[in-house]
Amino acid sequence: MKNPFEKMPTVLTADELIDKAFRRAEKAASAYNPPGGKVAKARQREELRVRTVSNVVRDNLRKILDRTPGVSTLPKFYQELVDTLVDRDQFHKSLARVNWAVKTIRNLEQRHVEKIRFERDPKEIAKLRRAFYGRVADILHEIDDDLRYLNQARNVLKELPVVDLELPTVVIAGHPNVGKSTLLRALTNARPEVASYPFTTKGINVGQFEEHYLKYQVIDTPGLLDRPLSERNEVEKQAILALKHLGDVIIYIFDPSEYCGFPIEEQMHLFEEIYSEFGEFPFIVAINKVDIAEDEKVRTVEEFVRVKGLEPVKISALTGEGLEELKNRVIEIVEPKARELAKKIMEKELSKFREGL
Ligand code: GDP
C-alpha cells in the first residue's frame, strides 16, 4: 500500500488562494473581448471574473477534499498512526468547513451572476463583482485556520511509513545496538531507512524477502521496541499500538556479548516488558553475536528464555550463522498467511485473465 495521504495537495492559505484566484480572473478578463455594446461588454467581463474566481477557489478546495482519504476508511495500522500525528476531530472539522466554503461560494456565484445579468448600469455591475470578491475573501479568511491546519497535517501525514499491510510481517525488537538493522539487512533486501517514521528521529527500516515464491516483510522500528515502557511518551505508545495491527510475529534479539552497552540483566528486563506487551504474538528469540559472545553469557540467556517456554535461536547477523534456522522459524509461523495472500493474488490475476478472454 502506498502512503494514503500521498495525493493530498499543498493547501494554500486564504491570502494565497485569494491572490491566485483574483490574478487568474484579471488575466481571463483582459484577454476577453466580448461582442456588444458597453453594458453587454461590462456584464460579460464581470461575469467572467466572478465565474473564474469561483472556479479557481472551488477547484482548489475541492481537490483537498477529493484527495484526502477519510481516516476511518483506512486500515487500522494507519488510523492509529494518524492519531499520533493529528487530532482526528480537528482534522475532520477542518475538512467539513472547507466543504462548507465550497458550497457557499457556489451559491454566491449564482446569486451575483444573476444580478449582474439584470443590471443595466456598468458602475453597478462592477460594484456587484467587487461585492462578490469581498464575500469570497471573507469566507476564505473565515476558514484560514482550517486551511493552515490542513496544510500542517498534510506535511506530517505525507511522512507516514509506507509498508505493505497485506504481507506477513516480522517486527524486530531489542535494545539499541544488539544488531537489529544488521539482521534486517542480512535477511532481506532492505536498504537502510527506506521509509520515514515521524515518531522517531531515525526512520523505520522495512525489508522484504522471498522464500518458495512467497513474500515476507521485516520491520525494525528504532526508538519504539528498544527501551522500557517508562521511557516512552504517549505518541510512542500509540505508535506501538499501531505496530500491533501490522505485525504477525516478533523477533526479539539479545546481545550476550554486551557490546551493545546493555548488560544482559537489562536486556532480560526489556524482554519481559515487550513479551507481556505483545502477549498475543508469537515470539522468536534470537541470541545474536554468538561469534564474539562468551559461552557463559549465551547460556545464561538461553536458560532465561527456556524458562519462558521458548527455544532461542543462536545467530550471528554479521557472519550469517544460524540465519537459515531463524528464517525457517519465521516461515513456519507465518507461511499460512503468506500462502493465503499468494492464493488471493493468483485468483485475482486469473479472473483478470479470464475477463480478457
Ligand atoms: P541495532 O541498533 O540493533 O540496529 O544494531 P546494529 O545492527 O546497528 O548493530 C550494532 C553493532 O553491532 C554494529 O557495529 C554491527 O556491526 C554489530 N553487530 C551486529 N550483529 C553482529 C554479530 O552478529 N556479530 C558481531 N560481531 N557484531 C555484530
Boltz pocket constraint, residues with backbone or C-beta under 6 A from the ligand:
constraints:
  - pocket:
      binder: B
      contacts: [[A, 174], [A, 175], [A, 176], [A, 177], [A, 178], [A, 179], [A, 180], [A, 181], [A, 182], [A, 183], [A, 288], [A, 289], [A, 290], [A, 291], [A, 292], [A, 315], [A, 316], [A, 317], [A, 318], [A, 319]]
      max_distance: 6.0
